[in-house]
């Protein structure tokens, strides 16, 4: 033994002593063995020897001495599992549980897989529901930590980890996990890298406000997040608005205005302007709303929504001239994102003000820019449905309207509406002769309007202009240019085109003859 052989040599010596029932000598050899080989294997063998001989106290001392002498570097999951199983065998359940917990706190997560598995089995056998849940949570923590080591920028794992800690309810651990998560800033200043990451901050802030009920810490979370975002390259309107809404809940309007003002200055967006204006309008600060609309339109002069809402604000305040001036500035812009909505709002405004002549001028100005079917139809319907002046005067004076004057005004309305439809039909016929479907749709609108005139209408005159619908076929080609057969479409033949009908019939007869000839050649 002075040559300090390996485990087999010491094992042979111990077995020799035990064959002659020399227990004390064997124990002395074990003492020399663990000094010569201070390993988990040697100490576990020593403890099992004591158990076999009924010395439970000595066996426990072996495990305790092993933990003490091997130190943290020599402690492994095999030692703790053996120690815990020893205590479990002798019904020392609480001792075993303490050993498992101590081991899980001191052994690196990557080296404790078997330890976790054994602990789960132990708790399922001896623990209560709370203990089992603690073990399961610990196992999931271990799994998340391993995944995070492999991929710290996988934010989905961080979300799951944070939710796990929130379900447990330990505030210190929750703060620690959230702080570790938000420390993993995306490596590139591109928005799509940040879109997932930013929700970590949002969840963190919501937890602090709703669960921890710490408004100051919530405020700090929003501030740190807004400092971190590279606003010159991209921004997140959601963060600005959530930070501002927090200040409203704290009843700090000054801070709310500072946040939204900074947002407009650093990263203006539609959502921010709309929310800021809405809040000031709720507070009744009209001058602030006007200034905000001016900044909004300086930033986005093509935004028809902003122009319409600004005009709507002035209209609600009874500022008719300001309202009209805003609409004039709006339609004068060289580029607009949805001009049709803006013109429609302006026309409806003038109609509501009873400015019929101004409305007509607006329609004419609009027709100078576009000859669209809907504009013509809207103009004609305006003339057809315009309120009678005689009727309005009679209501104001509290008398019955003069039937002769009322009839004269109605005839004038019918003539004006019919004149616009005629202009529209001629315009579409000359400027866009190929757009036959639009002309047919215009005639249908005209016919319906004439129906609405009752006895004053002339439906027959419009019916004579209606086209005849015919089904046609035209060749189609594939993407590579090769013929791909024929497709069917609807064509419109107007009365003025009826002179071309004989030629069309000749063409159709020629096509049928060619088709029959090709079929007979294939049969031959």
C-alpha positions in Angstrom: 0.0 0.0 0.0 3.0 2.3 0.4 3.2 2.4 -3.4 -0.3 3.9 -3.4 -2.0 1.6 -5.9 -5.2 2.3 -7.7 -8.7 1.6 -6.5 -8.4 -2.1 -7.3 -5.4 -2.5 -5.0 -7.1 -0.9 -2.0 -10.3 -2.9 -2.7 -8.3 -6.2 -2.6 -6.7 -5.3 0.7 -10.1 -4.3 2.2 -11.7 -7.6 1.0 -8.8 -9.6 2.5 -9.5 -8.0 5.9 -13.2 -8.6 5.6 -12.8 -12.3 4.8 -11.3 -12.7 8.2 -14.0 -10.5 9.8 -11.4 -7.8 10.7 -13.8 -4.9 10.7 -11.7 -2.4 12.5 -8.7 -3.2 10.3 -10.8 -2.8 7.2 -12.1 0.6 8.5 -8.4 1.7 9.1 -7.6 0.7 5.6 -10.6 2.8 4.3 -9.2 5.8 6.2 -5.8 5.4 4.5 -7.7 4.7 1.1 -9.6 8.0 1.2 -6.5 9.9 2.1 -4.6 8.3 -0.8 -7.5 8.7 -3.3 -9.6 11.7 -2.2 -12.3 11.0 -4.7 -16.1 10.7 -4.7 -15.7 7.0 -5.6 -13.6 6.3 -2.6 -15.8 8.1 -0.1 -19.0 6.5 -1.4 -17.4 3.0 -1.0 -16.4 3.9 2.5 -20.0 5.0 3.4 -21.5 1.9 1.9 -19.1 -0.2 3.9 -20.4 1.5 7.1 -24.0 1.0 6.1 -23.4 -2.7 5.4 -22.0 -3.0 8.9 -25.0 -1.2 10.4 -23.1 1.9 11.3 -25.5 4.6 10.0 -24.0 7.4 12.0 -20.5 6.5 10.7 -21.8 6.4 7.2 -23.4 9.8 7.5 -20.0 11.1 8.8 -18.3 9.7 5.7 -20.6 11.7 3.4 -20.2 14.9 5.5 -16.4 14.5 5.6 -16.4 13.9 1.9 -18.3 17.2 1.2 -16.0 19.0 3.6 -12.7 17.7 2.4 -13.4 17.6 -1.4 -14.5 21.2 -1.4 -16.6 22.9 -4.1 -14.3 21.7 -6.9 -14.6 18.1 -6.0 -18.3 18.0 -5.2 -20.2 16.3 -7.9 -23.8 15.3 -8.5 -22.8 11.6 -7.9 -21.8 12.4 -4.3 -25.0 14.4 -3.5 -27.2 11.8 -5.1 -25.6 9.0 -3.1 -25.8 11.0 0.1 -29.5 11.9 -0.5 -30.4 8.3 -1.4 -28.7 7.2 1.8 -30.8 9.6 3.9 -33.9 8.6 2.0 -33.2 4.9 2.6 -33.3 5.5 6.4 -36.5 7.6 6.2 -34.7 11.0 6.8 -36.8 12.8 4.2 -36.1 16.3 5.3 -32.4 15.7 5.4 -32.5 14.2 1.8 -34.5 17.3 0.6 -32.0 19.7 2.1 -29.1 17.8 0.4 -30.9 18.0 -3.0 -31.5 21.7 -2.6 -28.0 22.4 -1.4 -26.6 20.5 -4.4 -28.8 22.3 -6.9 -27.7 25.6 -5.6 -23.9 24.8 -5.7 -23.5 22.5 -8.7 -23.3 24.2 -12.2 -26.6 23.8 -14.1 -24.9 21.9 -17.0 -23.6 19.2 -14.6 -26.8 18.6 -12.7 -29.2 16.8 -15.1 -29.3 13.6 -13.2 -29.6 15.5 -9.9 -32.7 17.3 -11.2 -34.2 14.0 -12.4 -33.6 12.3 -9.0 -35.0 15.3 -7.1 -38.2 15.3 -9.2 -38.7 11.6 -8.5 -38.0 12.2 -4.8 -40.6 15.1 -4.5 -43.2 13.1 -6.4 -42.8 10.4 -3.8 -42.5 12.4 -0.6 -43.3 16.0 -1.4 -46.6 18.0 -1.4 -48.0 19.8 -4.3 -46.0 23.0 -3.6 -42.8 21.1 -3.3 -43.4 19.3 -6.6 -44.2 22.6 -8.3 -40.9 24.1 -7.0 -39.0 21.2 -8.4 -40.7 21.5 -11.8 -40.0 25.2 -11.8 -36.3 24.5 -11.0 -36.1 22.1 -13.8 -37.5 24.5 -16.2 -35.2 27.2 -15.0 -32.3 24.9 -15.7 -33.6 24.3 -19.2 -34.0 28.0 -19.9 -30.5 28.7 -18.6 -29.0 26.1 -20.9 -30.9 27.5 -24.0 -29.9 31.1 -23.1 -26.2 30.1 -23.0 -26.5 28.7 -26.5 -28.5 31.7 -27.9 -28.7 34.8 -25.7 -30.5 36.8 -28.5 -33.4 34.3 -28.7 -36.0 36.6 -27.2 -38.7 34.0 -27.2 -36.8 32.0 -24.6 -36.4 35.2 -22.5 -40.2 35.7 -22.7 -40.9 32.2 -21.5 -38.3 32.6 -18.7 -39.8 35.9 -17.5 -43.3 34.4 -17.5 -42.1 31.5 -15.5 -40.6 33.7 -12.8 -43.8 35.9 -12.8 -45.9 32.7 -12.2 -43.6 32.0 -9.2 -43.9 35.5 -7.8 -40.4 36.1 -6.5 -39.9 39.8 -7.2 -36.1 39.7 -6.8 -35.8 36.9 -9.3 -38.3 38.5 -11.7 -36.3 41.8 -11.7 -33.0 39.9 -12.2 -34.4 37.9 -15.2 -35.9 41.0 -16.9 -32.6 43.0 -16.4 -30.6 40.1 -17.9 -33.1 39.9 -20.8 -33.0 43.6 -21.7 -29.2 43.6 -21.5 -29.1 41.6 -24.7 -29.4 44.5 -27.1 -29.8 43.6 -30.8 -26.5 43.8 -32.6 -27.7 45.8 -35.7 -29.6 49.1 -35.9 -32.3 47.7 -38.1 -35.9 47.8 -37.0 -36.8 44.2 -37.7 -34.1 43.1 -35.3 -35.6 45.2 -32.5 -39.3 44.4 -33.0 -39.2 41.3 -30.8 -36.7 42.8 -28.3 -38.8 45.9 -27.6 -41.7 43.8 -26.2 -39.3 42.6 -23.4 -39.3 46.3 -22.3 -43.1 46.5 -22.7 -43.6 43.4 -20.6 -41.2 44.6 -18.0 -43.0 48.0 -17.7 -46.4 46.3 -17.5 -45.2 43.9 -14.8 -43.8 46.8 -12.7 -47.0 48.8 -13.1 -49.7 46.1 -12.8 -48.2 43.4 -10.7 -45.4 45.1 -8.6 -47.5 48.4 -8.5 -44.3 50.4 -8.6 -45.0 53.5 -10.8 -41.6 55.1 -10.2 -39.8 52.0 -11.4 -42.2 51.7 -14.4 -41.4 55.3 -15.3 -37.7 54.5 -15.1 -38.2 51.4 -17.4 -39.8 53.6 -20.1 -37.1 56.2 -19.8 -34.3 53.8 -20.2 -36.0 52.1 -23.1 -36.5 55.4 -24.9 -32.9 56.3 -24.3 -31.7 53.1 -25.8 -33.7 53.2 -29.1 -31.8 54.8 -32.0 -34.6 57.3 -32.9 -32.6 58.9 -35.8 -32.7 55.5 -37.6 -36.1 54.2 -36.5 -38.4 54.5 -33.5 -41.4 52.8 -31.9 -44.5 55.0 -31.5 -45.9 52.4 -29.1 -43.2 53.1 -26.5 -43.7 56.9 -26.6 -47.5 56.5 -26.3 -47.3 54.0 -23.4 -44.8 56.2 -21.5 -47.2 59.2 -22.1 -50.2 57.2 -20.9 -48.4 56.3 -17.7 -47.9 60.0 -17.0 -51.6 60.6 -17.5 -52.4 57.8 -15.0 -50.0 59.5 -12.7 -51.9 62.8 -13.3 -48.7 64.5 -14.5 -49.8 66.3 -17.6 -46.5 68.3 -17.8 -44.5 65.1 -18.1 -47.0 63.7 -20.7 -46.5 66.8 -22.8 -42.7 66.6 -22.5 -42.7 63.0 -23.7 -45.0 63.5 -26.6 -43.2 66.7 -27.6 -39.9 64.9 -27.6 -41.5 62.2 -29.7 -42.6 64.7 -32.3 -39.2 66.3 -32.3 -37.1 63.1 -32.5 -39.4 60.6 -34.3 -42.7 62.1 -35.6 -45.4 59.6 -36.5 -49.1 59.7 -37.3 -50.0 57.8 -34.2 -48.2 60.2 -32.0 -49.7 63.3 -33.5 -53.2 61.8 -33.4 -52.9 60.8 -29.8 -51.4 64.1 -28.7 -54.1 66.1 -30.4 -56.9 63.8 -29.0 -55.6 64.3 -25.4 -55.4 68.1 -25.8 -58.8 68.1 -27.3 -60.2 66.2 -24.3 -58.6 68.8 -22.1 -60.1 71.6 -24.1 -56.8 73.2 -25.2 -57.9 74.4 -28.6 -54.9 76.6 -29.3 -52.5 73.6 -28.5 -54.6 71.5 -30.9 -54.2 74.1 -33.7 -50.4 74.3 -33.1 -50.2 70.5 -33.2 -52.1 70.3 -36.4 -49.8 72.9 -38.0 -46.7 70.8 -37.0 -48.5 67.7 -38.2 -49.1 69.2 -41.6 -45.6 70.7 -41.8 -44.3 67.2 -41.3 -46.8 65.5 -43.7 -48.4 68.0 -46.1 -49.8 65.2 -48.3 -51.8 63.6 -45.4 -55.5 64.1 -46.3 -56.6 62.7 -42.9 -54.8 65.5 -41.1 -56.2 68.2 -43.3 -59.8 66.8 -42.9 -59.5 66.5 -39.1 -58.1 70.0 -38.8 -61.0 71.4 -40.9 -63.4 69.3 -38.8 -62.0 70.9 -35.6 -62.6 74.4 -36.9 -66.1 73.5 -38.1 -67.0 72.1 -34.7 -65.9 75.5 -33.3 -68.1 77.4 -35.8 -65.0 78.9 -37.5 -66.4 78.7 -41.1 -63.9 80.9 -42.7 -60.9 79.2 -41.1 -62.5 75.8 -42.1 -62.8 77.0 -45.8 -59.2 78.4 -45.7 -57.8 75.0 -44.5 -59.6 73.2 -47.3 -58.3 75.7 -49.8 -54.7 75.2 -48.6 -55.2 71.4 -48.6 -56.4 71.1 -52.2 -53.6 73.4 -53.3 -51.0 70.9 -52.2 -49.1 69.4 -55.2 -49.2 65.9 -53.8 -52.0 64.3 -51.7 -52.3 60.7 -50.6 -56.2 60.5 -50.9 -57.4 63.6 -52.7 -60.8 62.1 -53.4 -61.6 62.1 -49.7 -60.4 65.6 -49.2 -62.5 67.0 -52.1 -65.5 65.0 -50.9 -65.2 66.5 -47.4 -64.8 70.0 -48.8 -67.9 69.6 -51.0 -70.0 68.2 -48.1 -68.9 71.1 -46.0 -70.1 73.7 -48.6 -73.4 71.7 -49.0 -74.0 71.7 -45.2 -73.3 75.5 -45.2 -76.0 75.9 -47.9 -73.4 77.5 -50.3 -74.8 76.0 -53.5 -72.9 78.2 -55.9 -69.6 77.6 -54.1 -70.4 73.8 -54.3 -70.9 74.1 -58.1 -67.6 75.9 -58.4 -65.9 73.2 -56.4 -67.3 70.5 -58.7 -66.1 72.5 -61.8 -62.6 72.9 -60.3 -62.5 69.2 -59.5 -63.6 68.3 -63.1 -60.7 70.4 -64.3 -58.4 67.9 -62.6 -60.2 64.7 -63.2 -63.0 63.5 -65.5 -63.8 60.5 -63.4 -67.2 58.9 -63.7 -67.9 59.2 -59.9 -67.3 63.0 -60.0 -69.8 63.5 -62.9 -72.4 61.3 -61.2 -72.0 63.1 -57.8 -72.3 66.5 -59.5 -75.4 65.5 -61.3 -77.0 64.0 -58.2 -76.2 67.2 -56.3 -78.2 69.2 -58.8 -81.0 66.7 -58.7 -81.3 66.6 -54.9 -80.7 70.2 -54.1 -83.3 71.6 -51.7 -85.9 73.9 -53.2 -85.4 77.5 -52.3 -89.2 78.1 -52.4 -89.8 75.3 -50.0 -87.1 76.6 -47.6 -88.5 80.2 -47.7 -92.0 78.9 -47.1 -90.9 76.9 -44.1 -89.1 80.0 -42.7 -92.2 82.2 -43.2 -94.6 79.5 -42.0 -96.7 79.3 -45.1 -97.5 76.8 -47.8 -95.1 76.9 -50.8 -96.3 78.3 -54.1 -96.9 75.3 -56.4 -96.1 77.1 -59.6 -92.8 78.5 -58.3 -92.0 75.0 -56.8 -92.6 73.3 -60.1 -90.5 75.8 -62.0 -87.6 75.3 -59.5 -88.0 71.5 -59.9 -87.8 71.7 -63.7 -84.7 73.9 -63.4 -83.1 71.2 -61.2 -84.0 68.5 -63.6 -82.5 70.5 -66.5 -79.3 71.2 -64.7 -78.8 67.6 -63.6 -79.6 66.4 -67.2 -77.2 68.9 -68.7 -74.4 67.6 -66.4 -75.1 64.0 -67.5 -75.0 65.0 -71.1 -71.7 66.8 -70.6 -70.3 63.7 -68.8 -71.5 61.3 -71.6 -69.9 63.5 -74.3 -66.7 63.9 -72.3 -66.3 60.1 -71.8 -67.2 59.5 -75.4 -64.5 61.9 -76.7 -61.7 61.6 -74.1 -61.9 57.9 -73.3 -63.7 56.1 -76.2 -62.2 52.7 -75.1 -63.7 52.9 -71.7 -67.1 51.6 -72.7 -68.0 50.1 -69.4 -67.7 53.5 -67.7 -70.0 55.0 -70.2 -72.5 52.2 -69.6 -72.3 52.8 -65.9 -72.9 56.5 -66.4 -76.0 55.8 -68.5 -77.3 53.5 -65.7 -76.8 56.3 -63.2 -78.5 58.7 -65.5 -81.5 56.4 -66.1 -82.0 55.9 -62.3 -81.9 59.6 -61.8 -84.5 60.2 -64.5 -86.7 57.6 -62.7 -86.4 59.6 -59.5 -87.8 62.7 -61.4 -91.1 60.9 -61.8 -93.3 62.8 -64.3 -90.5 65.3 -65.1 -88.0 62.5 -66.1 -87.3 61.3 -69.6 -86.2 57.7 -69.2 -86.9 56.8 -72.8 -84.3 59.3 -74.0 -81.6 57.7 -71.9 -82.8 54.2 -72.8 -82.1 55.0 -76.5 -78.5 55.7 -75.6 -78.0 52.4 -73.7 -75.6 50.0 -75.2 -76.1 46.3 -76.1 -74.0 43.8 -74.2 -72.3 41.0 -76.2 -70.0 38.2 -75.2 -66.6 38.2 -77.0 -63.4 36.2 -76.9 -59.9 37.4 -77.1 -56.6 35.5 -77.3 -54.4 35.3 -74.2 -50.7 34.5 -73.9 -48.7 32.8 -71.3 -45.8 34.4 -69.4 -43.3 33.2 -72.1 -45.4 34.8 -74.8 -46.8 31.5 -76.2 -50.6 31.4 -77.0 -52.6 30.1 -74.1 -56.1 30.0 -75.6 -59.0 32.5 -75.4 -60.8 34.3 -72.6 -64.4 35.5 -72.7 -65.2 39.2 -71.9 -68.2 41.5 -72.1 -68.3 44.2 -74.8 -70.7 47.1 -75.2 -72.1 48.2 -78.6 -73.6 51.7 -78.5 -76.3 52.8 -80.9 -73.9 55.1 -82.8 -71.7 52.0 -83.4 -74.5 50.0 -85.0 -73.2 50.9 -88.5 -70.2 48.6 -87.8 -72.5 45.7 -87.1 -72.5 44.2 -90.7 -68.7 44.2 -90.6 -68.8 42.5 -87.2 -71.2 39.8 -88.5 -68.9 39.1 -91.5 -65.9 38.7 -89.1 -67.9 36.3 -86.9 -69.0 34.2 -90.0 -65.4 34.1 -91.2 -64.2 32.9 -87.8 -66.9 30.1 -87.7 -65.9 29.0 -91.3 -62.2 28.8 -90.3 -63.0 26.8 -87.2 -65.2 24.3 -89.2 -62.4 24.0 -91.8 -59.8 23.3 -89.2 -62.0 20.6 -87.7 -62.6 18.9 -91.0 -58.9 18.9 -91.8 -58.2 17.2 -88.5 -60.9 14.5 -89.3 -59.2 13.9 -92.7 
